[in-house]
Amino acid sequence: MFGSSRTSLRLVTEAVDAAYGDPGLGEAGSGLLAITDLLTHERSLSRSLADSGIRESARQAMLTRLVAGQVSPLAQSIALTAVGQRWSSDADLVDALEMAGASALIAHSESNGTADRVAEELFRFGRIVDANGELQLTLSGTSIPASGKQAIISDLLRDRADPVTTRLAAFVVTHLRGRRIDDALGSMVELAAVRRGELSAVVRVAAPMDLEQEQRLAAALQRIYGQAVQLSIDVDPDVIGGVSVQVGDELIDGTIAHRLEQARRRLAG
């Protein structure tokens, strides 16, 4: 997001944060995702709600007529805050509502003490989909309707994941809007980390790390970046040895596979 959308997103995020601890925050999160779904499929409506040429009160009245009684009062209040802001594009408004809904659900899981579990499960599910070409094609293709994809995800995660994990996974996979599935799920993991004032780091290793190794790596990354870091460990035999760390757009690749590739390129050159 750029320009006015960044400021608007911050105000929407603050509206969610202000409701932290509200017992209806989980329901509000689901309601915000329902509004996101509506605007995703009704582009003319999303364009009108994001049009700063239309008075703020008129945009909010438009949304109220659509969602009053359909979502919780808290969800409606946060959505009205979003619609009342200035957006660079209607796509930014839709993205902001998705982030608000996901943030509300993650905040709800924080109050239940399950936020770490939700983040880990979303990361793992993303890796499972990324490693299974057939599943990835099924979930990202257009041959199966959204309801069918949601049923697949519910079946895969039933009794294995927190309900918030299942809700978020089912939503983002059916609302990719041009994103890869693992990237869309990864954005949810990053959102969980940001809510706790942490950075999200994806760590690729050849074998599982023990607790002491994880703690040393987290401490080293905290010294580098100046803030706490949430580790998501991806065990990948192709790494051979060493560690690869991805923090945002920055990659620290200290794997043996990477060094071998560098050596091969030098020899070829």
C-alpha positions in Angstrom: 0.0 0.0 0.0 1.1 3.5 -0.7 0.2 7.1 0.2 -3.1 7.6 1.9 -3.8 3.9 2.1 -0.9 3.4 4.6 -2.4 6.0 7.0 -5.9 4.6 6.5 -4.6 1.1 7.3 -3.0 2.3 10.5 -6.3 3.8 11.6 -8.2 0.6 10.9 -5.5 -1.4 12.8 -5.9 0.9 15.7 -9.7 0.3 15.7 -9.1 -3.4 16.0 -6.5 -2.9 18.7 -8.9 -0.7 20.7 -11.3 -3.7 20.9 -8.6 -6.1 22.3 -10.1 -8.1 25.1 -13.7 -7.7 23.9 -15.3 -11.1 24.1 -17.0 -10.5 20.7 -13.7 -9.9 18.9 -13.6 -13.4 17.3 -17.1 -12.9 16.0 -16.2 -9.5 14.7 -13.2 -11.0 12.8 -15.5 -13.4 11.0 -17.9 -10.6 10.2 -15.1 -8.5 8.7 -14.0 -11.4 6.6 -17.6 -11.8 5.4 -17.6 -8.1 4.4 -14.3 -8.7 2.6 -15.9 -11.6 0.7 -18.8 -9.4 -0.3 -16.6 -6.6 -1.6 -14.3 -9.1 -3.4 -17.2 -10.3 -5.5 -19.0 -6.9 -5.9 -16.4 -4.7 -7.5 -18.7 -1.9 -8.3 -19.6 -1.7 -4.6 -16.0 -1.8 -3.4 -15.2 1.0 -5.9 -18.0 3.1 -4.5 -17.0 2.5 -0.9 -13.4 3.5 -1.7 -14.3 6.5 -3.8 -13.1 9.7 -1.9 -15.3 11.7 -4.4 -18.3 10.4 -2.5 -18.9 11.9 0.9 -17.7 9.9 3.9 -21.1 9.9 5.5 -22.7 8.6 2.2 -20.1 5.8 1.9 -20.7 4.7 5.5 -24.5 4.9 5.1 -24.2 2.7 2.0 -22.2 0.1 4.0 -24.6 0.3 7.0 -27.6 -0.5 4.7 -25.8 -3.6 3.5 -24.4 -5.1 6.7 -26.6 -3.9 9.6 -28.0 -7.0 11.3 -25.8 -9.3 9.2 -22.6 -8.9 11.2 -21.9 -8.0 14.8 -22.0 -4.3 15.9 -18.3 -4.4 16.5 -17.5 -5.8 13.0 -19.8 -3.1 11.6 -18.0 -0.3 13.6 -14.6 -1.4 12.4 -15.8 -1.7 8.8 -17.3 1.8 9.0 -13.9 3.1 10.2 -12.3 1.5 7.1 -14.9 2.9 4.7 -14.6 6.3 6.2 -10.9 6.6 5.2 -9.2 7.6 2.0 -7.8 4.7 -0.1 -5.5 4.8 -3.1 -7.6 2.0 -4.7 -10.6 -0.2 -3.9 -8.2 -3.1 -3.8 -6.4 -1.5 -0.8 -9.8 -1.2 1.0 -10.5 -4.9 0.5 -7.0 -5.8 1.6 -7.4 -3.7 4.7 -10.7 -5.3 5.7 -9.1 -8.7 5.2 -6.2 -7.7 7.5 -8.6 -6.3 10.0 -10.7 -9.5 10.1 -7.6 -11.7 10.4 -6.1 -9.4 13.1 -9.3 -9.6 15.1 -9.3 -13.4 14.9 -5.6 -13.6 15.9 -6.2 -11.1 18.7 -9.0 -13.4 19.9 -6.6 -16.3 19.8 -4.1 -14.2 21.8 -6.7 -13.8 24.6 -7.1 -17.6 24.6 -3.3 -18.2 24.7 -3.4 -20.0 21.3 -1.8 -17.3 19.0 1.6 -19.1 18.7 -0.2 -22.3 17.8 -2.3 -20.6 15.1 0.8 -19.0 13.6 2.7 -22.3 13.6 -0.2 -24.2 12.1 -0.7 -21.6 9.3 3.0 -21.8 8.4 3.0 -25.6 8.4 -0.2 -25.7 6.3 1.4 -23.3 3.8 4.5 -25.6 3.5 2.3 -28.7 3.1 0.4 -27.1 0.2 3.7 -25.8 -1.3 5.2 -29.3 -1.3 2.1 -31.0 -2.7 1.7 -30.0 -6.4 -1.7 -31.7 -6.8 -3.1 -30.1 -3.7 -1.7 -26.7 -4.7 -3.3 -27.0 -8.1 -6.6 -28.0 -6.7 -6.8 -25.1 -4.2 -5.4 -22.4 -6.5 -7.3 -23.5 -9.7 -10.7 -22.4 -10.9 -12.3 -25.8 -11.5 -13.5 -26.2 -7.9 -15.8 -23.6 -6.3 -14.8 -21.8 -3.1 -17.2 -23.9 -1.1 -15.5 -27.0 -2.3 -12.0 -25.7 -1.5 -13.2 -24.7 2.0 -14.6 -28.2 2.5 -11.2 -29.7 1.5 -9.4 -27.4 4.0 -11.8 -28.2 6.8 -11.4 -31.9 6.1 -7.6 -31.6 6.1 -7.4 -29.6 9.3 -10.4 -31.1 11.2 -9.3 -32.1 14.8 -5.7 -31.2 13.9 -5.8 -27.4 14.1 -7.2 -24.5 16.1 -10.6 -23.2 14.8 -9.0 -19.8 14.0 -6.3 -21.6 11.9 -9.0 -23.4 9.9 -11.1 -20.2 9.5 -8.1 -18.1 8.3 -6.7 -20.8 6.0 -10.1 -21.4 4.4 -10.6 -17.7 3.8 -7.2 -16.8 2.3 -7.0 -19.8 0.1 -10.4 -18.9 -1.5 -9.5 -15.1 -1.7 -6.0 -15.2 -3.2 -6.4 -12.1 -5.4 -3.3 -13.0 -7.4 -1.2 -14.3 -4.5 0.5 -17.6 -4.1 -1.1 -19.8 -1.4 2.0 -20.0 0.7 2.5 -16.2 0.4 -1.1 -15.5 1.4 -0.8 -17.9 4.4 2.6 -16.4 5.2 1.1 -12.9 5.4 -1.1 -14.2 8.2 1.9 -15.6 10.0 3.6 -12.2 9.7 0.5 -10.4 10.9 0.5 -12.6 14.1 4.2 -11.7 14.7 3.5 -7.9 14.1 0.7 -8.0 16.6 3.2 -9.1 19.2 5.8 -6.5 18.1 8.0 -9.2 16.5 9.5 -9.9 13.1 8.7 -13.1 11.3 11.6 -15.2 10.2 11.4 -18.4 8.1 14.3 -20.6 8.9 15.3 -23.5 6.5 17.4 -26.3 8.0 18.3 -29.8 7.0 17.3 -31.3 10.4 15.1 -30.2 13.3 16.7 -27.7 15.7 16.6 -28.2 19.4 15.3 -25.6 21.8 18.8 -24.2 22.7 19.7 -23.8 19.0 16.4 -22.0 18.3 17.0 -19.7 21.3 20.5 -18.9 20.2 19.3 -18.1 16.6 16.4 -16.0 17.9 18.8 -14.0 20.1 21.3 -13.5 17.3 18.5 -12.2 15.0 17.2 -10.0 17.7 20.6 -8.4 18.0 20.8 -7.9 14.2 17.3 -6.4 13.8 16.8 -4.8 17.1 13.5 -6.4 18.0 12.2 -9.8 18.9 11.9 -12.4 16.1 9.3 -15.2 15.7 10.9 -18.3 14.1 9.1 -20.6 11.7 11.3 -23.6 11.2 11.1 -25.4 7.8 13.0 -28.7 7.8 14.2 -29.3 4.2 16.7 -32.1 3.4 17.7 -30.2 0.2 19.5 -27.7 2.5 22.1 -30.4 3.2 23.5 -28.4 6.1 23.7 -24.8 7.5 20.8 -22.4 7.9 18.8 -20.1 5.6 16.9 -17.2 7.2 14.3 -15.2 5.4 13.1 -12.0 7.2 10.7 -10.0 5.0 12.5 -9.4 1.7 16.0 -10.1 3.2 17.6 -13.5 2.8 20.5 -14.7 4.9 21.6 -17.9 3.1 24.3 -19.8 5.0 23.3 -23.3 3.7 25.8 -25.7 2.3 23.6 -26.1 -0.8 23.9 -22.3 -1.4 27.7 -22.4 -1.0 28.0 -25.4 -3.3 25.9 -23.5 -5.9 28.2 -20.5 -5.6 31.3 -22.6 -6.0 29.7 -24.3 -9.1 29.0 -20.9 -10.7 32.6 -19.7 -10.0 34.0 -22.8 -11.7 31.6 -22.4 -14.6 32.7 -18.8 -14.9 
